[in-house]
Amino acid sequence: MFTWARRKLIGAFFLSLLFGTLTRGETVLAAERILYIPLDDRPVNLAYTVDTFKKAGVDVVTPPSELLSSASRKGNPDALGKWLQEEGPFAEAAVVAADSLIYGGLTTSRTHELSEAVLNERVKVLLDFKARHIDIPIYAFATIMRSPKWSSAPQEPQYYAQWGPKLFLWGALRDKKAMGQLSRKEDKKLAALQKEIPVSIQEDLLQRRQKNAAVLSQLYDAAEAGTFDYFLIARDDSAPYSEAHHDARSLLQGRKKSYTIRSFSGTDEMGMILLTRAYYKARGLTPLVYGFYAPGAGKETVPDYEDGTIAHSYREHVWALGGYPAKRAKRADLVAGIYTPQDGVTRGADGMSNTDVVTLGMTAFLDQAEAYLRAGYAVGIADIAFGNGSSKGLIKGLFERRLPHSDEPMAYDLASYAGWNTASNSLGYTLGQGLMARHMLSQERKDLLNVRYLDDWAYEAVVRQRLRAEYTYPNKWQEGKFTPKEKGILHTALQKEMKEQAFPYLGQRVDDYTFDLPWNRTFEVSVVKKTLK
């Protein structure tokens, strides 16, 4: 079917042949209809991601909410597969979280009791979609089962509540031994853990990982055969030595290098990354991205929850979203400033070292960002010095600075900003939103920035700790199982604390937003702009 949307794509393709990459300030036609199945209904996977592309004029179509994994229900893989097949004829591209179609969501990919036969049948549903819709580009991603360092039940099997840290160490030592790098002392520790951890738990965990590896192997084979136009294997919560790192090595061993299959740290940013890729590939455009780092360890930083350097992660994310890592800023469509810790050690945003002091390193980094802004570049900032929240001093510096002839803080001159959860999560959002910002109205770009400042800085770095210290910890309220009364108390406190924290920087803008705890826990917040009546 030769639709108007397809005529636009052909036109964009020939324009790209004539003019190559984008130029700063360019605006292109609205995108085609893209199907998107997210990992679950958390804001970072669904609302924030979809809103980014809708602000850029993209028609992103998602399944009915009741089919997606949420705080109170498992996703419905069979219904999602049916929805995908029914919507396929009306779409120009599809971005699919394979975990949702196969397991029902990210959490259930780690806790399910599904047989290999059921998993294989669900893999087949995804593969059949391409066979029925040959002309629709499919951008898919799946996750390697994570290796958490903490006791994280019920997000993991129940035995993690007791054995979480020891299971992580056991897996790390097993990985190190497989690589031939285990010391005698570590070998003794591994032997002790083998005896201490119940055999039934070891067997169950390895069986779960084997099922995950088998699914990934099938998807990888299909990707090599051309079933997917692009396939990402996300390494959720990994480490340089871990079971997740071991599984990634095993999956990739003996495989030929492919430019349409990639694997790197991160997970919750993958929807943002692949939707960006779908957008630019539909137009035959390759955005150029130039990155710079803060003074100190910079690109050699190995962030917590990840198994490689931030420089490697940066390059992989740029390639994955359909871009090219530029060596110079001269023709870059986005300049990405990556704020790394001076010593290369990423700490928790809730720690004592995360203060409001604007350090010399922050000043030097912000000086660079300001210079690029003054030169007319689109600048995004990935704030990764701390895990699970913004650098308070960096945010202070952004709001204290003003560009010449500007009536707003420099914080609102950015194309994008992110400082949430893991380094790769922040990096993916910074790149994706930064490249889509050129296709938005100025106020819509600022709306996205407000959400990030309210979520990443005000909530993650500050208010979350207050809610826990004042309510959940002393009262022993159970995360994920707040009663209606408890949730009501937290909701009221959340509105008050967010406004008090954010007002000094955001002013009256904070009154335009409302806040909620969408998964009935304090880990994440939902920031929603109020609609005009």
C-alpha positions, 0 to 999 in steps of 0.5 A: 500500500503506497500511503502518503506517509510512505511518499514522505519517507521516499522524499526524505530519503532523497533529501538526505542523499542531497544534504546528508546529515541534519543541520542545527535547527532543522525541522522535518515532517511528522513521523509515521505511525509507530507501534510501541510495546514497552517493558511495563507501565512505569513512567520511564518506559511508557508515559515519559517515552511516549510523551517525548515523541508525541511532542515531536509530532510522532504518532506512537500507538501503545497497547491498552493499559490493562495488557501491560505489566503494572504494580498490581498485575502481570502483563498479558503476553498472549493478548499483546501478541494479538494486539500487535498482529491486529495493529500491524497492517496500520503501522509504519514501524514497530518498537517491541520489548520482547520481554513483554511479549514473552514473559509479560514484562521485566519483573516477570522475566525474572520471577516466572514459572513458565515452561520452555515450551510456552516460552518457545511458542511466545518467541514464535509469535514475535517472529511470525509478526515479521513474516506477516508484515515483511515491509514493516521495520521491527526494532526489538529489544530483550534483557539479559536477566540482571544480577542485583547486588541486594536483596530485592524480593519480590522483584526477584525470586523470593529467596533473594530476600535472604540470599541476595548479596551472597547470590551476587557474590557467588555469581561474580566469583563464578564469572571470574573463575570462568574467565580464569581470573580467580585468586586462591582466596577467591576460590576458597570463598566460592567453595564456601558459598557453594556449601552455604547457599542451598543447592535448591536455590542454586539450581533454581537460579541457574535454571532461570538464567538458562531459560533466559539465555535460550530465549535470547539465543533464539532471538539472536538467531532470528536477528541474524536471519533478518527477522528484526531490522535492529535488535538490542540485548540489554544488560540490566543491572550488571557488573564487570564480574557477574552472572549477567556478564557471564551470560552476555559473554556466552551469548556473544561467543562465536557470533559474527559481529553485526551492525544490526545487533548490539548488546550493552548496559541499560534497560529502561531507556531502550524504548526511547533509544529505538523509537529515536532510531525508528524516527531517523531511519524512516527519514534516511537521516544519521544524526551526528552526536559529539560527547565530552566529559567532566574533568578527572576520570571522565570516559574511563569511568565504570558506573555502578550497575554496569560492566563497562566504561561510560565511553563504551556505553556512550558509543553503543547508545549513539549507534543504537539510536541510528546516530554516529559518534562525531570526533568534533562538535563542528557538525554535531546535531547534538553535543552530549555533556556527560558529567562523570565523578572526578575519581571515576567512582559513581555513588548513590545520590542519597549519600553524604557526598551529594551536596549543593556545593558547585565544585571546581569540576562542575564549574569547568564542565558547565563552562564547556556546556555554556560555550557550546550553547553560546556557539549555537549547538543543541546541548544535552547533559547526562548527569551520571556522577551519582546513581539514582538521582541528580548531582545537587551541585550541578543542578544548582549551577545550571539554575544559577547561570544565564546566557546573554539576553536570556530571561531564564536559567541556563537549565532551560537552554538545554536540549535535554537533561537526565540524571535518573537511576543508572548511568545508561538510563540517563545517557539514553534519555539525554541522547533520545530527548536531545535529538528529538528536541529539535522537532518540538516547540520550545515550550514542549522541550522545556516541559520535558526538562521540567519533568526531569528536574522534578523527577531526577533532582527534586524527587530522586536526589532529595524528596524520596529520602525524606519520605522514607525517613519520615514515614516508611522506615519509622512506621515499617511500611512495606514497599510495594504494599502500602495500604490505602491509608498509607498511600494517602498520607504519602501522596499528601506529603509528596505534593508538599515536599516536591513543591517545597524542594523545587520552588527555589529553582523552578518557581511557579512552574512547579504548580503546573505539575502533580506527583504520584507513586505509580507502583505503590512504592517510593522507588519511582515517582510519576510527574504529570503536567496538569491539563488546562480545563 
